Amino acid sequence: MINKAKLHEIIFEADTRMGKLFDVILLWFIIASVVTVIIDSVEPIHNRHQNLLYVLEWIFTIVFTIEYAMRLWVVKKPLKYATSFFGIIDLLSILPTYISIFVAGTQYLLVIRALRLLRVFRILKLVKFTREGMHILLALRKSLYRIGIFLAFVLTLVTILGSTMYVIEGSVNSKFADIPTSIYWAIVTLTTVGYGDITPVTSAGQFLAAVIMLLGYSIIAVPTGIVSAELTRSAISTNTHNCRTCGHSFHEDNARHCLVCGASLYLDESE
């Protein structure tokens, strides 16, 4: 009978010989699948090797499906893992191929291609192989609340600025036809994208546009500063242990138990 605890160690851990071998094999499958997606988008290659690429894609899909099923089987809380970041990425890496079975016909061709592009997100699983990636994910997770507040402030600001521009330009400039269009212009200007499809013509409007442009340079730096500060705080040495109970992956090198649920991270203490 297969030992679920041992299989969990092989699949989720990277500090054992079998775990490293599993990760290396999986890594090559991920790279191969991404390369297949890329070359399948080249029309001459697709027309010439369509059957081969189709077979390869199903091979990769079956392999990743088995891997996904094994991950759900070995964890103590499958739903917890399925709804985690990497669990969702694992699911998205196999769903498009199965969906393409039911979505057929020329009129749906663009939809199918759009869904198949989701397979590129398999490459995000490479984050599990680098400690730097773990630090970035941890910093982003801790920054979400403050970034959310920042985005709420920005949305409020562009609503006010867009409405103000509508009052200034609306009566003389047909491009500022309504407040939503003016808010769109404010977002484009504040983020310094500047498409140029909508431009103010009055002196007051041009002055406000210049103020928003200058304001944009300072606002763009805020989320970068928030994440950078968290990166500095979270720059701790972490190990690769994945909790079998809750799936938490960020633990310090000397941690013996999960930071979130307190479960043991090592087989010799819990099995």
N, C-alpha and C positions, 0 to 999 in steps of 0.2 A: 504494500500500500504506500502511495506517495505521501511523504511527510510534508504537510502544508507549510510548517514553520521553516523547514530547510528550503523549500521551493520559494518561499517569500524572500529568504535571504539571497537566493540566486537572482531573482527577478528585480528586487528593489535595492539591494546593497551593491556597492562597487568596491569594497575593500577586501573581498575574498577572490580567490583564483577563479572559481566558477562564475562569480558575479561579474568580474572583469571580462571574462570570456563572453558571457551573455551580452554585456553592454557593447563589446566590440562588434559582435555579430549583428546585433540590432542596429548599431550605428551604420554599418555597411548597407544593411537593408534600407535604412532611411535615406542614405545618400543615393542609392540606386533608384529608389522610388521617385525621389525628387528629380533626378536626371531624366528618368522616363517621362515624367510630366513635362519637363522643359522641351525635350526633343519631339514629343508628341504634338506640340503646338506649332512646329515647323511643317508647313503644308507639304513640301516635297517628300520629307521623311515620313510624314503621316500617311501619305498616299501609297508610298512604296512598301512600308513595313506596318501597315495598319493591323494586320492579324497578330504579328509578333508583339507589338506594343499592347494590344488588347489582352493577350495571354499573360504578358508580364505584369500588367496592372492587376489582373485577377490573382496572380500568384502573390504579389505584395499585399493585396487586400486580405487574402486568406491568412497569410502569416500574421499580419497586424490584428486580424480578428481573433485568432487563437491567442496571441499575446494579451490582447485586451481582456478576453475571457479568463485567462489565467490570473491576471492581476486582480480581477473582481473575485475570483475564487479563493485566493490565498489571503486576502485582507479580511479582517474580522468584521468590518463595516463596509460592505460593497457600495452602498448608496453614498456614503461619505466620500469614498474615493471617486465614484462616478461623477459627483458634482464638484470635485476639486478642479483646480486649474489644469493639471496634467491629465486628469480623467476625462475632462471635456475635450482636450486636445487629442487624446487617444481616440475618442469616439468620432471626432470630426475627421480624423485621418482615414476612416473606413466607410463612413456613411455615404459620401458622394457616389462611390462605385455602385452601391446597392440601389440608391435612388435612381441612377441612370437606367436601371432595368425597367422601371415603371414609367419613366419620362422619355417617351420615344416620339419620333416624328421630326421632320425638318423644322417645323415652326418652333420647336422647343430646343433647337440646337444651341442657341446662345445661352439658354438657361442651364443646359447640361454642362457647357464649358465653364460657366461661372461657378457651378457647384464643384466641378473637378479642380478648380483652382484652390479650393479649400485644402486639398491634399498637401499643398506647399507648407501648411502649418505643421506638418510632421517635423519639419526642421527645428521647430521650437523645442522639441524634446532634447535637442543637443544641450539645452541649458542644464540638464541634469548631470552633464559630464564636466561641468566647470564650477569651481567654487565662486568665481567672480559672478557667474550668472545667478547663483543662489543669493549672493549679497544684493544684486540688483533687484531681484524679485522681492526680497525682504524689504528693501528700501522703498520700492514702489507700493508694497502693501501697507507699510506704515505711513506713507505719504498721502494715501487716498483721501483721508478725511480733510486734510488741509488743502489738497488740490481741488477737492469738491467745493469747499468754501470759496476758493479763488475763482473757480469757474462760475459759481453763482454770482460773485461780484462782477466778473467780466460780462456776463449776460445782462445783468442790471445796467452796467455802464453802456454797453452797445445799444440797449433799448432806449436809454435817455439820449445818447448822442445821435442815434438814427432818427428819433422823433424830432430832435432839435433841427437836424439837417432838413427834415421834411418841411418843417415850419419855414425855414429859410429859403429852400430851393423849390418847394412843391408848386408854388404859383407861377414860377418863371422857367422851370426846367422839367420837361416831360419825363425825363429819365427817373426822377424821384417821384414816381406816380403815386406811391402810397407808403405808409409807415413800414410794413414788412420789407419792401424793396430798399428803403432807406436803412433799415437795420442790417440787411445783407451788405450794403455798401460800407456801413460802419465796421462790420466784422472783417471784411476784406481789407479795409484801410488800417484798422487797429493791428491786425496780424502782419502788416507790411507786405501782404501778397500783391495787392495793387493790380488787378486785372485790367483796369482802364476802361471797362465797359460802361461804367457810370462815373461821371465827373461833374463837380460843381462848376457853375458859371458865374455866380455872384462873388463879390469881394468877401462878404461875410462867410459864405460857404467855403471859399478857398482858404480863408483864415482858420476856420474850424477844422478843415481837412488837414491843414499843416499841424495843428495842435494834436489831432488824433494820431498822425504819423509819428510825431515825436513821443507821444505817450506810449505808442506801441512798442518802441524799443525798450522801455523800462518794464513794461508789463510782461513781455516775452521772457525776460530773465527770471521772473518770480518762480514758475514751476521748476525751472532748472536748479535754482537755489534750494528749493524745498527738497528735491530728490538728492541733491549733492550733500546736503546736511545729514540726511538719513543714511546715505552711503558711508559717511564718515563715522556715524554712531554705530552702524551695523558692521563695521570692518573688523569682525571677530573671526577667529579660526573655527570653521565648522567641519563636521564630519558628514559622511554620506548615509547615515542610518535613517531609515524610514520607519516610523512607528506603525506596527501592525494593527493597532487599535484605531487610531484616528487619522493616520496617514501624514502626520506632520513631518516635514523633512528638514527643518532648520534647527540643528542642535550643535552646541559647542563640542569641541573635541573631547573634553573630559566628561561629557554628560553620560550618565548611565540609565537615566529614565527620561521619558518624553516630557518636554517642556509644557505641553498642553494638557495631556491626560494623566501623566505620571506612570504610564505603563513602561515596563522594562524594554530597553532597546537591544538586549542581547539574549540569545537563546539559552545560555547556560543559567540565566537567572529566572526565566519564566517557563521553561519547558522541562 
